[in-house]
Amino acid sequence: MAAGFARVTQSPLDVGEHISAVSDATHGAVVTFIGQVRDHDPDATGRVTGLDYSAHPDAGRRISEIADRVRGQHPLVVLAVSHRIGHLDVGDLALVAAVASAHRGDAFAACESLVETVKAEVPIWKKQYEVDGTNSWVGL
């Protein structure tokens, strides 16, 4: 039986680990979301070269509460979600979510809800670095 998880971590994220955590013989659909660091941002004046993600000490508890809430709204799904903190370069994975269910509609709906809620409610901020050496905080 798939167990899933929800966490904030400094370790690199592994999409396969997330998929394995939600997959079992009863699930016909596995939906994934991969959020990776891009080389541009609407708040940046130049090319972005990397980010430092910082988290409030309660961030791990909050992401777990959000996962529980999404499971309550979508009781037929199993989910795994991780948000990385620390320094990330362009292309590194910042947020990974995997949601499995017997049917795709449930998995898609739960995955969207999970990702949008994590982004809106988990107290994580990013300091972004630009090619010219400047930096700025986003999401404070």
Phi, psi and chi 1 to 4 in degrees:
 res  aa     phi    psi   chi1   chi2   chi3   chi4
   1 MET       -  131.7 -179.1   84.8 -177.9      -
   2 ALA   -68.8  142.5      -      -      -      -
   3 ALA  -110.0  -38.9      -      -      -      -
   4 GLY    73.0  176.1      -      -      -      -
   5 PHE  -167.2  168.0   55.3   79.6      -      -
   6 ALA  -146.1  127.8      -      -      -      -
   7 ARG  -159.5  159.7   65.2 -176.4  176.8 -152.9
   8 VAL  -113.7  131.5  173.0      -      -      -
   9 THR  -145.7  154.3 -179.1      -      -      -
  10 GLN   -91.0   -9.1  -69.2 -170.7   19.3      -
  11 SER   -79.6  148.9  -61.0      -      -      -
  12 PRO   -56.1  144.8  -26.1   35.8      -      -
  13 LEU   -89.4  143.7  -56.5 -177.8      -      -
  14 ASP  -122.1  110.7  179.7  -13.1      -      -
  15 VAL   -59.2  -43.0  176.2      -      -      -
  16 GLY   -59.3  -38.0      -      -      -      -
  17 GLU   -62.2  -40.9  175.7 -170.8   22.4      -
  18 HIS   -66.0  -44.9  -72.2   72.3      -      -
  19 ILE   -62.5  -44.4  -67.3  169.3      -      -
  20 SER   -61.4  -35.0  -67.6      -      -      -
  21 ALA   -68.9  -20.9      -      -      -      -
  22 VAL  -111.6   -8.3  -58.7      -      -      -
  23 SER   -88.8  137.6  -63.5      -      -      -
  24 ASP  -159.6  178.5   70.4   25.8      -      -
  25 ALA   -65.8  -16.9      -      -      -      -
  26 THR   -86.7   -9.9   66.1      -      -      -
  27 HIS  -100.0  120.3  -62.4  137.2      -      -
  28 GLY   -95.7   -9.4      -      -      -      -
  29 ALA  -135.3  133.9      -      -      -      -
  30 VAL  -129.2  118.3  177.2      -      -      -
  31 VAL  -107.0  134.1  172.8      -      -      -
  32 THR  -121.9  153.2   57.7      -      -      -
  33 PHE  -130.0  132.1  172.3   83.3      -      -
  34 ILE  -124.2  116.8  -59.3  166.9      -      -
  35 GLY  -103.3  117.3      -      -      -      -
  36 GLN  -120.1  156.5   61.2 -173.0   21.0      -
  37 VAL   -69.5  127.1  178.1      -      -      -
  38 ARG  -103.8  166.8   62.0 -177.1 -177.7 -106.7
  39 ASP   -90.8   12.1   69.1   -5.2      -      -
  40 HIS  -148.3  162.1   63.0  -79.7      -      -
  41 ASP  -157.9  144.3 -172.5   86.9      -      -
  42 PRO   -58.7  -27.1  -22.3   30.4      -      -
  43 ASP   -85.4  -10.2  -64.7  -40.3      -      -
  44 ALA   -88.6  145.5      -      -      -      -
  45 THR   -91.0  -17.2   56.6      -      -      -
  46 GLY  -139.0 -165.8      -      -      -      -
  47 ARG   -71.2  135.5 -169.0  171.5   53.0   85.0
  48 VAL   -83.6  135.0  173.3      -      -      -
  49 THR  -109.4  -16.6   59.2      -      -      -
  50 GLY   175.4  174.2      -      -      -      -
  51 LEU  -138.6  150.8  -55.5  172.0      -      -
  52 ASP  -115.7  116.7  -74.1  -25.1      -      -
  53 TYR   -93.8  131.3  -82.3  105.2      -      -
  54 SER  -119.2  147.3  -59.7      -      -      -
  55 ALA  -130.3  144.7      -      -      -      -
  56 HIS   -65.0  149.1 -173.0  -82.9      -      -
  57 PRO   -56.2  -22.8  -24.9   32.8      -      -
  58 ASP   -87.8    1.9  -71.6  -21.9      -      -
  59 ALA   -60.0  -40.8      -      -      -      -
  60 GLY   -63.4  -40.9      -      -      -      -
  61 ARG   -65.5  -41.6  179.5 -178.1   56.2   79.2
  62 ARG   -65.3  -42.3  -67.8  -70.1  -63.1  129.3
  63 ILE   -65.9  -34.2 -158.7  168.8      -      -
  64 SER   -67.3  -41.0  -68.3      -      -      -
  65 GLU   -63.8  -40.3  -70.0  171.0   -5.9      -
  66 ILE   -64.2  -44.1  -69.9  164.6      -      -
  67 ALA   -59.2  -42.8      -      -      -      -
  68 ASP   -62.4  -41.1  -71.1  -16.8      -      -
  69 ARG   -64.7  -44.3 -172.5  175.3   -7.8  145.0
  70 VAL   -63.9  -41.2  170.5      -      -      -
  71 ARG   -62.2  -35.4  -81.7 -170.2  -67.6  -95.5
  72 GLY   -67.0  -35.4      -      -      -      -
  73 GLN   -79.1  -24.1  -64.7  164.9  -14.9      -
  74 HIS  -133.1   73.7  -56.8  -85.8      -      -
  75 PRO   -66.6   -8.3   21.9  -30.2      -      -
  76 LEU   -96.7   11.4  -58.0  177.0      -      -
  77 VAL  -114.3  158.0  -56.1      -      -      -
  78 VAL  -119.6  139.2  177.0      -      -      -
  79 LEU  -136.6  154.8   59.3   87.1      -      -
  80 ALA  -137.5  132.5      -      -      -      -
  81 VAL  -146.1  138.8   60.6      -      -      -
  82 SER  -140.2  140.3  -60.7      -      -      -
  83 HIS  -120.1  130.2 -160.1  -57.9      -      -
  84 ARG   -89.7  146.0 -171.7  166.2  170.5 -155.7
  85 ILE  -124.0  167.7   57.0  172.9      -      -
  86 GLY   100.5 -164.7      -      -      -      -
  87 HIS   -83.4  131.8 -176.5   77.7      -      -
  88 LEU  -129.3  137.4  -76.3   74.9      -      -
  89 ASP   -92.8  165.4  -67.7  -42.9      -      -
  90 VAL   -54.7  131.4  171.0      -      -      -
  91 GLY    96.7  -19.9      -      -      -      -
  92 ASP   -68.5  151.5  -73.9  -15.6      -      -
  93 LEU   -84.4  127.2  -54.6 -175.5      -      -
  94 ALA  -103.1  -34.1      -      -      -      -
  95 LEU  -143.7  128.3  175.0   62.9      -      -
  96 VAL  -130.7  132.8  172.6      -      -      -
  97 ALA  -133.8  139.8      -      -      -      -
  98 ALA  -133.7  132.8      -      -      -      -
  99 VAL  -132.4  130.6  178.8      -      -      -
 100 ALA  -122.3  148.7      -      -      -      -
 101 SER  -158.7  168.6 -178.9      -      -      -
 102 ALA   -64.4  -30.7      -      -      -      -
 103 HIS  -129.9  146.4  -56.5  -75.1      -      -
 104 ARG   -63.7  -36.6   68.1 -178.1  175.5  -86.4
 105 GLY   -59.1  -44.9      -      -      -      -
 106 ASP   -63.1  -43.1  -63.9  -31.2      -      -
 107 ALA   -66.1  -44.4      -      -      -      -
 108 PHE   -61.7  -47.5  -85.8  118.0      -      -
 109 ALA   -62.3  -44.0      -      -      -      -
 110 ALA   -68.2  -38.8      -      -      -      -
 111 CYS   -64.6  -44.4 -168.9      -      -      -
 112 GLU   -61.7  -46.0 -179.7  178.9   23.3      -
 113 SER   -60.5  -44.5  176.7      -      -      -
 114 LEU   -60.2  -52.3  176.8   64.3      -      -
 115 VAL   -63.9  -47.1  170.0      -      -      -
 116 GLU   -62.5  -39.4  -65.8  -60.8  -28.6      -
 117 THR   -72.1  -40.8  -52.4      -      -      -
 118 VAL   -58.9  -48.4  164.6      -      -      -
 119 LYS   -62.1  -34.6  -66.8  -63.4  -69.6  176.7
 120 ALA   -83.6  -30.3      -      -      -      -
 121 GLU  -117.6  -19.2  -64.7 -177.2   17.2      -
 122 VAL   -79.9  127.4  176.9      -      -      -
 123 PRO   -75.7   81.3   26.2  -31.1      -      -
 124 ILE  -128.5  135.0  -66.3  176.9      -      -
 125 TRP  -124.9  155.8  -50.7  -82.6      -      -
 126 LYS  -126.3  139.3   67.1 -179.3  176.2 -176.9
 127 LYS  -104.8  118.9 -177.3  177.2 -174.0  179.8
 128 GLN  -106.9  140.0   76.6 -175.5    5.1      -
 129 TYR  -106.6  137.9  -62.5   91.4      -      -
 130 GLU  -111.1  162.4  -62.9 -178.8   39.4      -
 131 VAL   -58.4  -28.6   71.1      -      -      -
 132 ASP   -83.7    3.1   65.9   -0.5      -      -
 133 GLY    94.8   -8.0      -      -      -      -
 134 THR   -77.9  162.2   61.4      -      -      -
 135 ASN  -146.1  159.9   61.7   72.5      -      -
 136 SER  -153.4  153.1   58.7      -      -      -
 137 TRP   -90.2  139.4  -76.2   93.9      -      -
 138 VAL  -126.5  135.1  178.5      -      -      -
 139 GLY    86.3   18.3      -      -      -      -
 140 LEU   -70.9      -  -69.1  177.4      -      -
